[in-house]
């Protein structure tokens, strides 16, 4: 668990993240993070949930239709 301290940034409130947490999430200043509801609270992630769901569907299709995709790639 990582504790974040909230502070005032202009008219807004922001959080300061430790370098280790940013490195683990593979994000840097200016990147976008997504705050989504999760069981028991919230989840902060650098991945867009809708895009991640679409990619998971694409991975399943690519796995089950591997031969058809290989033939299409030849053309």
PDB file with one MODEL, atoms N, CA, C and O in Angstrom:
MODEL        1
ATOM      1  N   UNK A   1       0.848  -1.167   0.000  1.00  0.00           N
ATOM      2  CA  UNK A   1       0.000   0.000   0.000  1.00  0.00           C
ATOM      3  C   UNK A   1       0.895   1.231   0.000  1.00  0.00           C
ATOM      4  O   UNK A   1       1.935   1.266   0.657  1.00  0.00           O
ATOM      5  N   UNK A   2       0.466   2.236  -0.751  1.00  0.00           N
ATOM      6  CA  UNK A   2       1.199   3.497  -0.816  1.00  0.00           C
ATOM      7  C   UNK A   2       0.261   4.609  -0.359  1.00  0.00           C
ATOM      8  O   UNK A   2      -0.840   4.747  -0.892  1.00  0.00           O
ATOM      9  N   UNK A   3       0.683   5.398   0.616  1.00  0.00           N
ATOM     10  CA  UNK A   3      -0.116   6.530   1.088  1.00  0.00           C
ATOM     11  C   UNK A   3       0.216   7.752   0.232  1.00  0.00           C
ATOM     12  O   UNK A   3       1.387   8.045  -0.011  1.00  0.00           O
ATOM     13  N   UNK A   4      -0.807   8.454  -0.218  1.00  0.00           N
ATOM     14  CA  UNK A   4      -0.636   9.661  -1.019  1.00  0.00           C
ATOM     15  C   UNK A   4      -1.122  10.853  -0.228  1.00  0.00           C
ATOM     16  O   UNK A   4      -2.162  10.791   0.428  1.00  0.00           O
ATOM     17  N   UNK A   5      -0.378  11.928  -0.286  1.00  0.00           N
ATOM     18  CA  UNK A   5      -0.775  13.147   0.415  1.00  0.00           C
ATOM     19  C   UNK A   5      -1.378  14.093  -0.605  1.00  0.00           C
ATOM     20  O   UNK A   5      -0.791  14.347  -1.658  1.00  0.00           O
ATOM     21  N   UNK A   6      -2.567  14.618  -0.282  1.00  0.00           N
ATOM     22  CA  UNK A   6      -3.239  15.568  -1.153  1.00  0.00           C
ATOM     23  C   UNK A   6      -2.797  16.971  -0.815  1.00  0.00           C
ATOM     24  O   UNK A   6      -2.621  17.314   0.354  1.00  0.00           O
ATOM     25  N   UNK A   7      -2.619  17.780  -1.839  1.00  0.00           N
ATOM     26  CA  UNK A   7      -2.213  19.164  -1.636  1.00  0.00           C
ATOM     27  C   UNK A   7      -2.885  20.073  -2.644  1.00  0.00           C
ATOM     28  O   UNK A   7      -3.349  19.620  -3.690  1.00  0.00           O
ATOM     29  N   UNK A   8      -2.934  21.343  -2.330  1.00  0.00           N
ATOM     30  CA  UNK A   8      -3.559  22.314  -3.218  1.00  0.00           C
ATOM     31  C   UNK A   8      -2.602  22.646  -4.349  1.00  0.00           C
ATOM     32  O   UNK A   8      -1.423  22.920  -4.127  1.00  0.00           O
ATOM     33  N   UNK A   9      -3.134  22.615  -5.577  1.00  0.00           N
ATOM     34  CA  UNK A   9      -2.391  23.007  -6.772  1.00  0.00           C
ATOM     35  C   UNK A   9      -3.272  24.025  -7.493  1.00  0.00           C
ATOM     36  O   UNK A   9      -4.185  23.646  -8.227  1.00  0.00           O
ATOM     37  N   UNK A  10      -3.006  25.295  -7.291  1.00  0.00           N
ATOM     38  CA  UNK A  10      -3.878  26.339  -7.841  1.00  0.00           C
ATOM     39  C   UNK A  10      -5.241  26.255  -7.183  1.00  0.00           C
ATOM     40  O   UNK A  10      -5.343  26.275  -5.956  1.00  0.00           O
ATOM     41  N   UNK A  11      -6.303  26.158  -8.001  1.00  0.00           N
ATOM     42  CA  UNK A  11      -7.666  26.021  -7.475  1.00  0.00           C
ATOM     43  C   UNK A  11      -8.086  24.566  -7.366  1.00  0.00           C
ATOM     44  O   UNK A  11      -9.244  24.285  -7.057  1.00  0.00           O
ATOM     45  N   UNK A  12      -7.181  23.642  -7.609  1.00  0.00           N
ATOM     46  CA  UNK A  12      -7.493  22.215  -7.597  1.00  0.00           C
ATOM     47  C   UNK A  12      -6.763  21.523  -6.452  1.00  0.00           C
ATOM     48  O   UNK A  12      -6.008  22.149  -5.707  1.00  0.00           O
ATOM     49  N   UNK A  13      -7.001  20.231  -6.327  1.00  0.00           N
ATOM     50  CA  UNK A  13      -6.309  19.400  -5.350  1.00  0.00           C
ATOM     51  C   UNK A  13      -5.597  18.296  -6.124  1.00  0.00           C
ATOM     52  O   UNK A  13      -6.181  17.685  -7.018  1.00  0.00           O
ATOM     53  N   UNK A  14      -4.345  18.041  -5.783  1.00  0.00           N
ATOM     54  CA  UNK A  14      -3.563  17.017  -6.466  1.00  0.00           C
ATOM     55  C   UNK A  14      -2.885  16.104  -5.482  1.00  0.00           C
ATOM     56  O   UNK A  14      -2.798  16.404  -4.291  1.00  0.00           O
ATOM     57  N   UNK A  15      -2.402  14.978  -5.990  1.00  0.00           N
ATOM     58  CA  UNK A  15      -1.696  14.001  -5.167  1.00  0.00           C
ATOM     59  C   UNK A  15      -0.256  13.890  -5.650  1.00  0.00           C
ATOM     60  O   UNK A  15       0.019  14.022  -6.843  1.00  0.00           O
ATOM     61  N   UNK A  16       0.656  13.649  -4.724  1.00  0.00           N
ATOM     62  CA  UNK A  16       2.066  13.456  -5.046  1.00  0.00           C
ATOM     63  C   UNK A  16       2.339  11.954  -4.980  1.00  0.00           C
ATOM     64  O   UNK A  16       2.076  11.306  -3.967  1.00  0.00           O
ATOM     65  N   UNK A  17       2.872  11.410  -6.081  1.00  0.00           N
ATOM     66  CA  UNK A  17       3.153   9.981  -6.163  1.00  0.00           C
ATOM     67  C   UNK A  17       4.653   9.739  -5.991  1.00  0.00           C
ATOM     68  O   UNK A  17       5.466  10.471  -6.556  1.00  0.00           O
ATOM     69  N   UNK A  18       5.019   8.730  -5.225  1.00  0.00           N
ATOM     70  CA  UNK A  18       6.436   8.382  -5.099  1.00  0.00           C
ATOM     71  C   UNK A  18       6.986   7.867  -6.437  1.00  0.00           C
ATOM     72  O   UNK A  18       6.246   7.297  -7.239  1.00  0.00           O
ATOM     73  N   UNK A  19       8.286   8.072  -6.668  1.00  0.00           N
ATOM     74  CA  UNK A  19       8.927   7.622  -7.910  1.00  0.00           C
ATOM     75  C   UNK A  19       8.705   6.135  -8.148  1.00  0.00           C
ATOM     76  O   UNK A  19       8.481   5.716  -9.284  1.00  0.00           O
ATOM     77  N   UNK A  20       8.765   5.339  -7.095  1.00  0.00           N
ATOM     78  CA  UNK A  20       8.625   3.895  -7.237  1.00  0.00           C
ATOM     79  C   UNK A  20       7.236   3.529  -7.768  1.00  0.00           C
ATOM     80  O   UNK A  20       7.106   2.626  -8.595  1.00  0.00           O
ATOM     81  N   UNK A  21       6.204   4.225  -7.296  1.00  0.00           N
ATOM     82  CA  UNK A  21       4.843   3.939  -7.761  1.00  0.00           C
ATOM     83  C   UNK A  21       4.690   4.325  -9.228  1.00  0.00           C
ATOM     84  O   UNK A  21       4.065   3.594  -9.996  1.00  0.00           O
ATOM     85  N   UNK A  22       5.256   5.470  -9.628  1.00  0.00           N
ATOM     86  CA  UNK A  22       5.182   5.900 -11.027  1.00  0.00           C
ATOM     87  C   UNK A  22       5.918   4.914 -11.934  1.00  0.00           C
ATOM     88  O   UNK A  22       5.445   4.598 -13.025  1.00  0.00           O
ATOM     89  N   UNK A  23       7.069   4.434 -11.484  1.00  0.00           N
ATOM     90  CA  UNK A  23       7.837   3.478 -12.281  1.00  0.00           C
ATOM     91  C   UNK A  23       7.078   2.169 -12.425  1.00  0.00           C
ATOM     92  O   UNK A  23       7.066   1.571 -13.501  1.00  0.00           O
ATOM     93  N   UNK A  24       6.453   1.728 -11.361  1.00  0.00           N
ATOM     94  CA  UNK A  24       5.700   0.467 -11.416  1.00  0.00           C
ATOM     95  C   UNK A  24       4.495   0.570 -12.337  1.00  0.00           C
ATOM     96  O   UNK A  24       4.148  -0.403 -13.008  1.00  0.00           O
ATOM     97  N   UNK A  25       3.846   1.738 -12.382  1.00  0.00           N
ATOM     98  CA  UNK A  25       2.708   1.939 -13.294  1.00  0.00           C
ATOM     99  C   UNK A  25       3.164   2.323 -14.690  1.00  0.00           C
ATOM    100  O   UNK A  25       2.347   2.403 -15.608  1.00  0.00           O
ATOM    101  N   UNK A  26       4.463   2.562 -14.862  1.00  0.00           N
ATOM    102  CA  UNK A  26       5.041   2.964 -16.146  1.00  0.00           C
ATOM    103  C   UNK A  26       4.412   4.265 -16.659  1.00  0.00           C
ATOM    104  O   UNK A  26       4.038   4.363 -17.828  1.00  0.00           O
ATOM    105  N   UNK A  27       4.298   5.262 -15.772  1.00  0.00           N
ATOM    106  CA  UNK A  27       3.749   6.566 -16.133  1.00  0.00           C
ATOM    107  C   UNK A  27       4.723   7.663 -15.714  1.00  0.00           C
ATOM    108  O   UNK A  27       5.614   7.449 -14.892  1.00  0.00           O
ATOM    109  N   UNK A  28       4.530   8.834 -16.299  1.00  0.00           N
ATOM    110  CA  UNK A  28       5.371   9.979 -15.996  1.00  0.00           C
ATOM    111  C   UNK A  28       4.502  11.224 -16.019  1.00  0.00           C
ATOM    112  O   UNK A  28       3.310  11.159 -16.319  1.00  0.00           O
ATOM    113  N   UNK A  29       5.103  12.345 -15.705  1.00  0.00           N
ATOM    114  CA  UNK A  29       4.384  13.610 -15.687  1.00  0.00           C
ATOM    115  C   UNK A  29       3.695  13.844 -17.032  1.00  0.00           C
ATOM    116  O   UNK A  29       4.312  13.684 -18.085  1.00  0.00           O
ATOM    117  N   UNK A  30       2.420  14.223 -16.996  1.00  0.00           N
ATOM    118  CA  UNK A  30       1.656  14.494 -18.206  1.00  0.00           C
ATOM    119  C   UNK A  30       0.832  13.316 -18.704  1.00  0.00           C
ATOM    120  O   UNK A  30      -0.062  13.497 -19.530  1.00  0.00           O
ATOM    121  N   UNK A  31       1.119  12.102 -18.212  1.00  0.00           N
ATOM    122  CA  UNK A  31       0.326  10.938 -18.607  1.00  0.00           C
ATOM    123  C   UNK A  31      -1.050  10.994 -17.944  1.00  0.00           C
ATOM    124  O   UNK A  31      -1.247  11.709 -16.962  1.00  0.00           O
ATOM    125  N   UNK A  32      -1.992  10.237 -18.490  1.00  0.00           N
ATOM    126  CA  UNK A  32      -3.364  10.208 -17.974  1.00  0.00           C
ATOM    127  C   UNK A  32      -3.555   8.931 -17.158  1.00  0.00           C
ATOM    128  O   UNK A  32      -3.168   7.844 -17.587  1.00  0.00           O
ATOM    129  N   UNK A  33      -4.161   9.078 -15.974  1.00  0.00           N
ATOM    130  CA  UNK A  33      -4.551   7.942 -15.148  1.00  0.00           C
ATOM    131  C   UNK A  33      -6.071   7.902 -15.090  1.00  0.00           C
ATOM    132  O   UNK A  33      -6.727   8.940 -15.174  1.00  0.00           O
ATOM    133  N   UNK A  34      -6.629   6.711 -14.947  1.00  0.00           N
ATOM    134  CA  UNK A  34      -8.079   6.535 -14.896  1.00  0.00           C
ATOM    135  C   UNK A  34      -8.483   6.044 -13.513  1.00  0.00           C
ATOM    136  O   UNK A  34      -7.918   5.080 -12.997  1.00  0.00           O
ATOM    137  N   UNK A  35      -9.457   6.711 -12.922  1.00  0.00           N
ATOM    138  CA  UNK A  35      -9.996   6.343 -11.621  1.00  0.00           C
ATOM    139  C   UNK A  35     -11.340   5.678 -11.865  1.00  0.00           C
ATOM    140  O   UNK A  35     -12.284   6.321 -12.325  1.00  0.00           O
ATOM    141  N   UNK A  36     -11.429   4.382 -11.556  1.00  0.00           N
ATOM    142  CA  UNK A  36     -12.669   3.640 -11.782  1.00  0.00           C
ATOM    143  C   UNK A  36     -13.155   3.052 -10.470  1.00  0.00           C
ATOM    144  O   UNK A  36     -12.370   2.778  -9.562  1.00  0.00           O
ATOM    145  N   UNK A  37     -14.463   2.865 -10.390  1.00  0.00           N
ATOM    146  CA  UNK A  37     -15.014   2.234  -9.192  1.00  0.00           C
ATOM    147  C   UNK A  37     -14.662   0.761  -9.200  1.00  0.00           C
ATOM    148  O   UNK A  37     -14.664   0.111 -10.245  1.00  0.00           O
ATOM    149  N   UNK A  38     -14.364   0.250  -8.031  1.00  0.00           N
ATOM    150  CA  UNK A  38     -14.025  -1.162  -7.857  1.00  0.00           C
ATOM    151  C   UNK A  38     -14.716  -1.651  -6.585  1.00  0.00           C
ATOM    152  O   UNK A  38     -15.122  -0.843  -5.750  1.00  0.00           O
ATOM    153  N   UNK A  39     -14.849  -2.957  -6.436  1.00  0.00           N
ATOM    154  CA  UNK A  39     -15.447  -3.472  -5.199  1.00  0.00           C
ATOM    155  C   UNK A  39     -14.680  -2.958  -3.981  1.00  0.00           C
ATOM    156  O   UNK A  39     -13.473  -3.170  -3.863  1.00  0.00           O
ATOM    157  N   UNK A  40     -15.375  -2.298  -3.099  1.00  0.00           N
ATOM    158  CA  UNK A  40     -14.755  -1.805  -1.877  1.00  0.00           C
ATOM    159  C   UNK A  40     -14.036  -0.475  -2.002  1.00  0.00           C
ATOM    160  O   UNK A  40     -13.385  -0.047  -1.049  1.00  0.00           O
ATOM    161  N   UNK A  41     -14.130   0.197  -3.151  1.00  0.00           N
ATOM    162  CA  UNK A  41     -13.465   1.490  -3.278  1.00  0.00           C
ATOM    163  C   UNK A  41     -13.238   1.895  -4.725  1.00  0.00           C
ATOM    164  O   UNK A  41     -14.127   1.770  -5.567  1.00  0.00           O
ATOM    165  N   UNK A  42     -12.041   2.379  -5.000  1.00  0.00           N
ATOM    166  CA  UNK A  42     -11.690   2.848  -6.341  1.00  0.00           C
ATOM    167  C   UNK A  42     -10.386   2.210  -6.790  1.00  0.00           C
ATOM    168  O   UNK A  42      -9.613   1.696  -5.982  1.00  0.00           O
ATOM    169  N   UNK A  43     -10.163   2.254  -8.092  1.00  0.00           N
ATOM    170  CA  UNK A  43      -8.929   1.720  -8.684  1.00  0.00           C
ATOM    171  C   UNK A  43      -8.327   2.788  -9.581  1.00  0.00           C
ATOM    172  O   UNK A  43      -9.032   3.397 -10.386  1.00  0.00           O
ATOM    173  N   UNK A  44      -7.039   3.016  -9.447  1.00  0.00           N
ATOM    174  CA  UNK A  44      -6.316   3.992 -10.256  1.00  0.00           C
ATOM    175  C   UNK A  44      -5.403   3.225 -11.203  1.00  0.00           C
ATOM    176  O   UNK A  44      -4.560   2.443 -10.764  1.00  0.00           O
ATOM    177  N   UNK A  45      -5.573   3.451 -12.506  1.00  0.00           N
ATOM    178  CA  UNK A  45      -4.819   2.693 -13.488  1.00  0.00           C
ATOM    179  C   UNK A  45      -4.439   3.569 -14.679  1.00  0.00           C
ATOM    180  O   UNK A  45      -5.164   4.508 -15.010  1.00  0.00           O
ATOM    181  N   UNK A  46      -3.303   3.273 -15.332  1.00  0.00           N
ATOM    182  CA  UNK A  46      -2.935   4.031 -16.523  1.00  0.00           C
ATOM    183  C   UNK A  46      -3.633   3.519 -17.776  1.00  0.00           C
ATOM    184  O   UNK A  46      -3.453   4.086 -18.854  1.00  0.00           O
ATOM    185  N   UNK A  47      -4.430   2.451 -17.654  1.00  0.00           N
ATOM    186  CA  UNK A  47      -5.093   1.852 -18.802  1.00  0.00           C
ATOM    187  C   UNK A  47      -6.557   2.248 -18.855  1.00  0.00           C
ATOM    188  O   UNK A  47      -7.256   2.219 -17.842  1.00  0.00           O
ATOM    189  N   UNK A  48      -7.017   2.620 -20.045  1.00  0.00           N
ATOM    190  CA  UNK A  48      -8.428   2.965 -20.212  1.00  0.00           C
ATOM    191  C   UNK A  48      -9.243   1.674 -20.164  1.00  0.00           C
ATOM    192  O   UNK A  48      -9.031   0.789 -20.992  1.00  0.00           O
ATOM    193  N   UNK A  49     -10.165   1.547 -19.218  1.00  0.00           N
ATOM    194  CA  UNK A  49     -10.901   0.290 -19.035  1.00  0.00           C
ATOM    195  C   UNK A  49     -11.631  -0.183 -20.294  1.00  0.00           C
ATOM    196  O   UNK A  49     -11.605  -1.375 -20.600  1.00  0.00           O
ATOM    197  N   UNK A  50     -12.276   0.716 -21.024  1.00  0.00           N
ATOM    198  CA  UNK A  50     -13.021   0.312 -22.219  1.00  0.00           C
ATOM    199  C   UNK A  50     -12.060  -0.214 -23.289  1.00  0.00           C
ATOM    200  O   UNK A  50     -12.341  -1.229 -23.927  1.00  0.00           O
ATOM    201  N   UNK A  51     -10.942   0.463 -23.487  1.00  0.00           N
ATOM    202  CA  UNK A  51      -9.962   0.016 -24.467  1.00  0.00           C
ATOM    203  C   UNK A  51      -9.387  -1.334 -24.058  1.00  0.00           C
ATOM    204  O   UNK A  51      -9.173  -2.199 -24.907  1.00  0.00           O
ATOM    205  N   UNK A  52      -9.136  -1.521 -22.770  1.00  0.00           N
ATOM    206  CA  UNK A  52      -8.588  -2.786 -22.283  1.00  0.00           C
ATOM    207  C   UNK A  52      -9.573  -3.925 -22.551  1.00  0.00           C
ATOM    208  O   UNK A  52      -9.157  -5.021 -22.926  1.00  0.00           O
ATOM    209  N   UNK A  53     -10.870  -3.681 -22.364  1.00  0.00           N
ATOM    210  CA  UNK A  53     -11.880  -4.705 -22.646  1.00  0.00           C
ATOM    211  C   UNK A  53     -11.904  -5.045 -24.133  1.00  0.00           C
ATOM    212  O   UNK A  53     -12.038  -6.213 -24.498  1.00  0.00           O
ATOM    213  N   UNK A  54     -11.776  -4.041 -24.989  1.00  0.00           N
ATOM    214  CA  UNK A  54     -11.745  -4.275 -26.431  1.00  0.00           C
ATOM    215  C   UNK A  54     -10.516  -5.088 -26.822  1.00  0.00           C
ATOM    216  O   UNK A  54     -10.606  -5.987 -27.659  1.00  0.00           O
ATOM    217  N   UNK A  55      -9.371  -4.778 -26.224  1.00  0.00           N
ATOM    218  CA  UNK A  55      -8.150  -5.514 -26.537  1.00  0.00           C
ATOM    219  C   UNK A  55      -8.245  -6.966 -26.069  1.00  0.00           C
ATOM    220  O   UNK A  55      -7.736  -7.863 -26.741  1.00  0.00           O
ATOM    221  N   UNK A  56      -8.875  -7.202 -24.957  1.00  0.00           N
ATOM    222  CA  UNK A  56      -9.049  -8.571 -24.472  1.00  0.00           C
ATOM    223  C   UNK A  56      -9.919  -9.370 -25.441  1.00  0.00           C
ATOM    224  O   UNK A  56      -9.631 -10.533 -25.723  1.00  0.00           O
ATOM    225  N   UNK A  57     -10.984  -8.743 -25.951  1.00  0.00           N
ATOM    226  CA  UNK A  57     -11.832  -9.404 -26.951  1.00  0.00           C
ATOM    227  C   UNK A  57     -11.027  -9.700 -28.212  1.00  0.00           C
ATOM    228  O   UNK A  57     -11.156 -10.779 -28.789  1.00  0.00           O
ATOM    229  N   UNK A  58     -10.200  -8.751 -28.643  1.00  0.00           N
ATOM    230  CA  UNK A  58      -9.371  -8.949 -29.836  1.00  0.00           C
ATOM    231  C   UNK A  58      -8.378 -10.094 -29.619  1.00  0.00           C
ATOM    232  O   UNK A  58      -8.146 -10.891 -30.529  1.00  0.00           O
ATOM    233  N   UNK A  59      -7.795 -10.181 -28.426  1.00  0.00           N
ATOM    234  CA  UNK A  59      -6.848 -11.270 -28.142  1.00  0.00           C
ATOM    235  C   UNK A  59      -7.530 -12.633 -28.232  1.00  0.00           C
ATOM    236  O   UNK A  59      -6.958 -13.587 -28.760  1.00  0.00           O
ATOM    237  N   UNK A  60      -8.768 -12.719 -27.710  1.00  0.00           N
ATOM    238  CA  UNK A  60      -9.505 -13.981 -27.782  1.00  0.00           C
ATOM    239  C   UNK A  60      -9.773 -14.366 -29.236  1.00  0.00           C
ATOM    240  O   UNK A  60      -9.611 -15.527 -29.613  1.00  0.00           O
ATOM    241  N   UNK A  61     -10.180 -13.398 -30.047  1.00  0.00           N
ATOM    242  CA  UNK A  61     -10.462 -13.663 -31.463  1.00  0.00           C
ATOM    243  C   UNK A  61      -9.186 -14.081 -32.185  1.00  0.00           C
ATOM    244  O   UNK A  61      -9.193 -15.029 -32.971  1.00  0.00           O
ATOM    245  N   UNK A  62      -8.087 -13.367 -31.915  1.00  0.00           N
ATOM    246  CA  UNK A  62      -6.826 -13.699 -32.580  1.00  0.00           C
ATOM    247  C   UNK A  62      -6.352 -15.104 -32.202  1.00  0.00           C
ATOM    248  O   UNK A  62      -5.733 -15.793 -33.012  1.00  0.00           O
ATOM    249  N   UNK A  63      -6.641 -15.518 -30.987  1.00  0.00           N
ATOM    250  CA  UNK A  63      -6.221 -16.846 -30.556  1.00  0.00           C
ATOM    251  C   UNK A  63      -7.066 -17.927 -31.219  1.00  0.00           C
ATOM    252  O   UNK A  63      -6.531 -18.942 -31.665  1.00  0.00           O
ATOM    253  N   UNK A  64      -8.380 -17.722 -31.290  1.00  0.00           N
ATOM    254  CA  UNK A  64      -9.257 -18.751 -31.847  1.00  0.00           C
ATOM    255  C   UNK A  64      -9.262 -18.749 -33.374  1.00  0.00           C
ATOM    256  O   UNK A  64      -9.550 -19.779 -33.982  1.00  0.00           O
ATOM    257  N   UNK A  65      -8.954 -17.629 -34.001  1.00  0.00           N
ATOM    258  CA  UNK A  65      -8.986 -17.526 -35.468  1.00  0.00           C
ATOM    259  C   UNK A  65      -7.588 -17.316 -36.043  1.00  0.00           C
ATOM    260  O   UNK A  65      -7.423 -16.636 -37.056  1.00  0.00           O
ATOM    261  N   UNK A  66      -6.601 -17.894 -35.403  1.00  0.00           N
ATOM    262  CA  UNK A  66      -5.203 -17.706 -35.798  1.00  0.00           C
ATOM    263  C   UNK A  66      -4.958 -18.061 -37.266  1.00  0.00           C
ATOM    264  O   UNK A  66      -4.301 -17.299 -37.975  1.00  0.00           O
ATOM    265  N   UNK A  67      -5.470 -19.193 -37.734  1.00  0.00           N
ATOM    266  CA  UNK A  67      -5.236 -19.643 -39.108  1.00  0.00           C
ATOM    267  C   UNK A  67      -5.879 -18.687 -40.120  1.00  0.00           C
ATOM    268  O   UNK A  67      -5.270 -18.360 -41.138  1.00  0.00           O
ATOM    269  N   UNK A  68      -7.076 -18.251 -39.847  1.00  0.00           N
ATOM    270  CA  UNK A  68      -7.758 -17.323 -40.765  1.00  0.00           C
ATOM    271  C   UNK A  68      -6.988 -15.997 -40.837  1.00  0.00           C
ATOM    272  O   UNK A  68      -6.833 -15.436 -41.922  1.00  0.00           O
ATOM    273  N   UNK A  69      -6.518 -15.502 -39.723  1.00  0.00           N
ATOM    274  CA  UNK A  69      -5.766 -14.249 -39.718  1.00  0.00           C
ATOM    275  C   UNK A  69      -4.423 -14.409 -40.438  1.00  0.00           C
ATOM    276  O   UNK A  69      -3.954 -13.482 -41.098  1.00  0.00           O
ATOM    277  N   UNK A  70      -3.817 -15.571 -40.309  1.00  0.00           N
ATOM    278  CA  UNK A  70      -2.565 -15.827 -41.008  1.00  0.00           C
ATOM    279  C   UNK A  70      -2.779 -15.790 -42.520  1.00  0.00           C
ATOM    280  O   UNK A  70      -1.962 -15.229 -43.251  1.00  0.00           O
ATOM    281  N   UNK A  71      -3.880 -16.392 -42.992  1.00  0.00           N
ATOM    282  CA  UNK A  71      -4.184 -16.378 -44.422  1.00  0.00           C
ATOM    283  C   UNK A  71      -4.474 -14.957 -44.907  1.00  0.00           C
ATOM    284  O   UNK A  71      -4.041 -14.574 -45.994  1.00  0.00           O
ATOM    285  N   UNK A  72      -5.196 -14.183 -44.114  1.00  0.00           N
ATOM    286  CA  UNK A  72      -5.488 -12.795 -44.491  1.00  0.00           C
ATOM    287  C   UNK A  72      -4.223 -11.956 -44.560  1.00  0.00           C
ATOM    288  O   UNK A  72      -4.123 -11.043 -45.380  1.00  0.00           O
ATOM    289  N   UNK A  73      -3.264 -12.258 -43.708  1.00  0.00           N
ATOM    290  CA  UNK A  73      -2.017 -11.485 -43.683  1.00  0.00           C
ATOM    291  C   UNK A  73      -1.168 -11.737 -44.916  1.00  0.00           C
ATOM    292  O   UNK A  73      -0.316 -10.913 -45.248  1.00  0.00           O
ATOM    293  N   UNK A  74      -1.373 -12.842 -45.597  1.00  0.00           N
ATOM    294  CA  UNK A  74      -0.592 -13.183 -46.791  1.00  0.00           C
ATOM    295  C   UNK A  74      -0.937 -12.285 -47.965  1.00  0.00           C
ATOM    296  O   UNK A  74      -0.100 -12.056 -48.839  1.00  0.00           O
ATOM    297  N   UNK A  75      -2.140 -11.782 -47.995  1.00  0.00           N
ATOM    298  CA  UNK A  75      -2.579 -10.977 -49.140  1.00  0.00           C
ATOM    299  C   UNK A  75      -2.077  -9.570 -49.113  1.00  0.00           C
ATOM    300  O   UNK A  75      -2.375  -8.790 -50.018  1.00  0.00           O
TER     301      UNK A  75
ENDMDL
END
